[in-house]
Amino acid sequence: MKKITGVTVTLASLYTKDCPGAGDFLALKDFADFCEKAGLKLIQLLPVNDTGTHSSPYSGLSAYALHPIYIRINALPEFQEAFEHDKTFAAAYKRFQKEFKYSPRFDYDKLLESKTTLLHLLYNYIDKKIQGKVKGVKGGSSYGEQFFLLTERFARKNKWLQAYAVFKNLKDDAMQSSWKSWPEELAHMDEKHIKLRWNNKALKISHNFFVWCQLRAHEQFKEAADYVKSKDILLKGDIPILMNEDSADCWAHPEYFNQELRAGSPPDGENPTGQNWGFPTYSWDKIAEDDFSWWKQRVKLASQYYSAFRIDHILGFFRIWAVSQKESTAFLGHTVPYAHISKTELEEAGFDEDRLKWLSQPHIPTKAIEDITWNHDEAVAVLEKLCDRVKTEELWNFKKEVTGDNFIFECRFFEDNDKDWYCKQKLAEYWRNRCLIEEPAASETESFYIPVYSYGNSTAWQSLNGEEKEKLEKIFKALHEEENKLWKEQALSVLTPITEETEMIPCAEDLGVNLECMGEVLKQLNILSLKVIRWNREWQKDGQPYIPFKDYPELSVATTSVHDSSTLRQWWNEEKTSVEAFMKMTEADAEAEKQDSETPEEEKISVQNKFTSREAAYVLEKCAECSSAWFINPLQDYLFMDDSLYLEDENAERINVPGSVNSFNWTYRIPVSVEQLSENKELVEKIKKLCEIHSR
């Protein structure tokens, strides 16, 4: 496989003279010119799907629709005429130009609102022209026929547009509220009723607005993508695995989604209760029954623009971490698919009914709440609301109607907010305190059990004797071996039809848990794995040394950082233990090279040095020696090779801080225009050097 070097960007981060407010589809053309000069042969974009009011590109409002925020208004074919003949539109566009100047972060909500308003005003002009109400401009029915023929042809070619347009129109009517809050007849419309609404003549103009937006977005993106291709540069897309529950797809295709479960990740050091992402999981059996048409359509549409694509969270195609939608955390989640333990098996291992109850049901001592209330009677009153006393003991089990910690948080125990909050937190803490999760029986004969991910921390586990622990661990080990087979079967059954549907080169985002079967499956399907260099280490060895660059598999993508991580600059300045391990490896390589070189030794790069362009170039040049076929880094990490491009606050150079929802995330802008980058000869030459090193 040919070795190439590339760059990762968020489209909105691109700043050109034609889009100072935030990058748009056509900004890719200017960026391709810069990449061509610098020798970069691949541009990787973060997702560009419509996300509605959410700034995160991974919170899709649609699996198919492009985000209208990336449309360049003044490049639309209707723009000039409307600007000259519609005073309202012209005035709004002039305000837009004045308001949206360059800034290091852009205001997503404000930009979305302004662009949406402009698109509506421009579409209103088209409507007036169709009705022959624009003086001095030839319009009327003949123009209307041509216009509707154009949009109808596009809608026929893209069948998903019907549901998307109906959904967006309903969402506008509902002031963007979730479809789950709509009247029943609108919230749960089947395909037949969606088509009836789509064909409603009174709503044609309203629905067609969204078709027109998608048509123009497609035209601009296709123009940019074709331009990138003409420069012999690959464009790589990003397909998020999950959909927001408040999306056109979850609304129109409820059969493909399990709304009872939410995807996330299990507990770890930084997230002791796991991560609950709030997105529904897939009903893969239903998707398979439909020959994976929904997924196949996604990759087919993506291939109009991209030559390669990143499969987001590929681990989720093997097994997804899922938790009940009644839970606020992901602590009591489990993998899907999963293997389970039968009640009979546990009984045969010596765990009778009472022992199983102890392992699978939280037991709350009265004192736990009494320590908050400082009053025995108050503590009992709190517990009686949600629990049943265990015989005559000062011990309680949750009532059957408590099915998740959301039930706890919805209760009100005290007028005092702090006291009330502490009680809820303590009850939720005990709700999670169990060794096994009991699942209702598929038949009426027997329940089954799943180990809690952090079962070792539970009171029940710690109370077991050595023999009991040994028996359970043996059962859990057999369970894990069975699950590995299930996960391999799942991945092959799902990923095979998706990857075979397209000629795009598939790349995995395979960070996180390294499943035993993952490497084998990726190799079998020719999917490139991902190697984030700072995390690609031998974690079990003393000093956790970096894996040598020569040992990277050819079928992989290597990178210095990702959009969810700190930048290269932050890594150097804040993660000194990691930097020391990196330097230990690279200095050993440099020492070996020096033996064969007559070039005088430069001043030594030291871990203690403040990060400058010199350190940036050193790290990038060493990483470029990796054996991975593709070496693709965030644009910020390349810009660090020029000291003049550093922001005063290094935190401001990040794209996203996981686990936080705010106006900062996903709004990064590059510090100078793309045109200025193209003129920066020193930076261009440094990047070209990296490309040459990697291609050797």
C-alpha positions, 0 to 999 in steps of 0.5 A: 500500500502506498505510503502517504501523509495527510491532515485532519480538519474540522470543516468549520475551522477553515478560515478563508477570505470568502468565509471568515465566520466559519469554514464551508464546503468551498473552503476545501478548494483553498485548503486543497491548494495549500495541501498540494503545496505542502505535499499532503496527499490526504484530507480527513474531515470530521463528519459534515452531517446535519446535527441541528442545534448540536455543535458536535458532529457526532450528534447526527440529526440525520445519517444522510443530510449535509449540514446547511451551516456549511453552505456558502450563501453568496456562491448559490446560483440564486444569490446575485439576483436576489441580492439585487432585487430583494431589499430584505434579503440584501439587508440581511446578507449585509448584516451577516457580513458585518457580524461574522468576522474572524475570531479564534472560536465561532458562535455555532448557535448564532451562525446557524440561526443567521445562515438558516434565516438567510437560506429562508429569505433566499428561498422566499425570493424564489417563491416570489419569483415563481409567483411572478411577484418580482418586478423586472425579473422573468419568473412565473409558472415556467420558472417554477416548473423548472425549479420544481423539476430540479428539486423533484429529480434530486428528491427522487434520486435521494429517497431519504429526503422525504422523511428528512424534509417532513421531519425538519418541517415538523421540528420547525413547527415544534420550535425544535423540541424533540419528536418524543414530545410531539402529539402522538399522530406526529411522533409515531408516523409510519412510512405510509403517513410520512409519504402522505404528508410529503405529498400534501400540496399545502406543505409542498413549498415548506418541504421543498425548502429542505430539498433545495438546501440539500441540493445546493449543499450537495452541489457545493460539496461535490464541487469541492470534493472533485477539486480535491481529487483533481489535485491527486489528494484523497478526501477521507470522510467520517461516518459516526456509528450512532445517531442522536435519539432526536434524529430524523432516522430514529423518528422515521425508522424506529425499527432500526433502533433500540430506544430502551437502551443507551450506548456508552462505555464501561467504568474506567479510571477517569469515569468511575461510573462509565459514560452514558452517551444518550444515543440509542443502540441498534437493532441489528437483527431488524437492520439485517432483515432489511439487507442493511439497506440503511447502512449501505445507503450511508456509505453509498452517499458518502462515496460521492465525495470521499475516497476513504472513510473512518468507521467511528467507534468500530468497537461498537460493531463488535459489541456496544456497551449498552445501559437501560435508558432508565439509568443516568450512568453507564455503570450497570450496563453490559455488552450487546451481544452478551453471554449470560449465566443461567440461574441453574448454573449458579445454583449448581455452583452452590449459590442458593436463592438467598445468596443470589439475592445478596449478589444481585440486589442492593442492600442498604443499611439504615445507617447510610441514610441516617448519616445524612439525616442525623435522625433515625425516623427521617432515614426510615421515612426516606427508605420506605418511599423506595425500599422494602425492609429485609425482615426485621433488620436495619437493611433494605432492598429497593422496591420492584418499581425502582427500575433505574437510578432516574427513578431515584433522582425524580423523587423529592425527599426534603425541602433542603436542596443539599440534604435532598441531593445527598440522599439521592446520591447515596441511594444511587450509589447503593443502587449500583452496589451489586455483583450481578445484574438479574435480567428477566427471563426470556421464558417464564421458567428462569431468570439469568444473570450478567456480571457487573463490570466493576463487580470486584468493588461491590459489597456483595463480592467483598463479603464472599469467601475464597471458594465462592470467589473462585467459583464465580471467577471460573464462570465469568472466565468461561462467559468471556470466552463465549462472548469473544466468539459472539463479538467476532460473529457480530462484527463480520456479519455487520461490517462485511456488507457495509465495507463490500458496498463501497470502493472507499478505503475503510479505516477503523477508529479502534481505540479503547478495549483491544478485543482478541478478535479485532485484529483478525477481523480488520485484517480479513476485511482490509480495514486500516487500524488506528495508532495514536502514537502517544497511546501506542505503548507496551503498557504492561512493561516497566516504564510503559515504553513506546512501540517502535515505529518500525513495528507499526503494521502497514495496514494502519493509520498513525497520528499524533493526536485526535480531536478528543485528545490534547494537542501535541503542544499540550501533550509535551507541556502537560504529560511529561511521563509520556514525553520522557518515554517517547524521548527515551525511544527516539533518542536511542534511534537518534544515537544509532543514526549519529554513528553513521553521520558526519553532521555535527550534533545540534543542541539536544532536544530535552524533555524539560524544554518548553514546547516550540517549533523546534520540539514540534518538528522533532516529534513530527519527524520522528513519528513520520518514520512509522511503518503505517501506510498512512500518517495523518495528523490534526492541522494544529499539530502541523501549525506548531512548527511555526512559533508565530501561529501559537495561541497564547492559551494552549487550551484554546487550540483544542477541538473538543474536551470529552465529557463536557457540553459547552459553547467551546467544543467544536468551534475551533478556527485556525489562527490565520487564513488558508491563503496565508498558510499557502504563502508560508514557505517555511511551514510548507517546506517543513511539512514537505520534509515530513511527507518525504520522511514518511514516504521512505 
